[in-house]
């Protein structure tokens, strides 16, 4: 992303108490995410994960948002001799 540190608009409960502003921030984040060639958005923050999942659906980017642990689980088990 061009601005990976830019907030997704969730910010705890900001997306609930300031919904309209939160959606504007999310739209900017999803525009940035959508400009990449990636199919997966990875985050470790549960609030961001929910916000990014909604954002990808809302923006129609066809990207999926996953928690880092989910991505590691998809990669498979760690070899025992590693």
N, C-alpha and C positions, 0 to 999 in steps of 0.2 A: 504494500500500500504506500501511497505517497506520504500519508500522515498517520502512521500506525498508532501513535500515542494519543490521537484525538479521541475523545470520549464517545461512547456509543449512545449516550443519553439516558442510560439507566440510572446511574449514580444513586444507588440505594433505593429510595422510594421517590426520587425525583420524577421518574416516569409516571408515577401515580398522581403526585400532587401538582405537577406542572406538565400534564400530558401533551399539550400542544407544542410547547417548547421542546420537550423531549423528542417528539416525532420529527421536528425540524432538524435536530442534532442527529438523530438516527438516519434520516434521509441523506444527510451529508456523509455520514460514515458508510452507508451502503453504496453511495455513488463511488466512493473511494474503493471499497471492497469489490464492487462490480467492475471496476476498471482493470482489475487484475485477471490473470488467466487461471487462477485457482478455483477449484471446485469445493474447497473446504476452508472454513474459517475456524481457527482454533483459539480458544480462550480458557483461562483457568478460573475466571470469576463467574459464579453462578448467576448473578444479576445480569452481567454482560451476555452470558450464554442465552438466557431467555430473550433478552432484547435483540441480540443478533439473529436468533432463529426467527423471531417475528419480523425483523427488518429484511431478511433475505426473502421471506414469503411476501411481504408487503411490496418490496422493490422488484420482485420477479427475477432475481439474479440467478436462480437455479443453483445457488450455492447452499451448502449445508453448514451449520454451525455445530461444533462439537467441543466438549471439554477435553483437555489434554489427556486425561486418563482414558477416555473413550478411544481416542486415536491410538494410544499405546496398546490398549487391549485389542484393537483391530489388527495391529501389527503382529500379534501372536505372542506366544510365551517366550520368555528369555531362556536360551539354552542353559542347562544346568552347569555346564562347564565354563560359563562366561564369568 
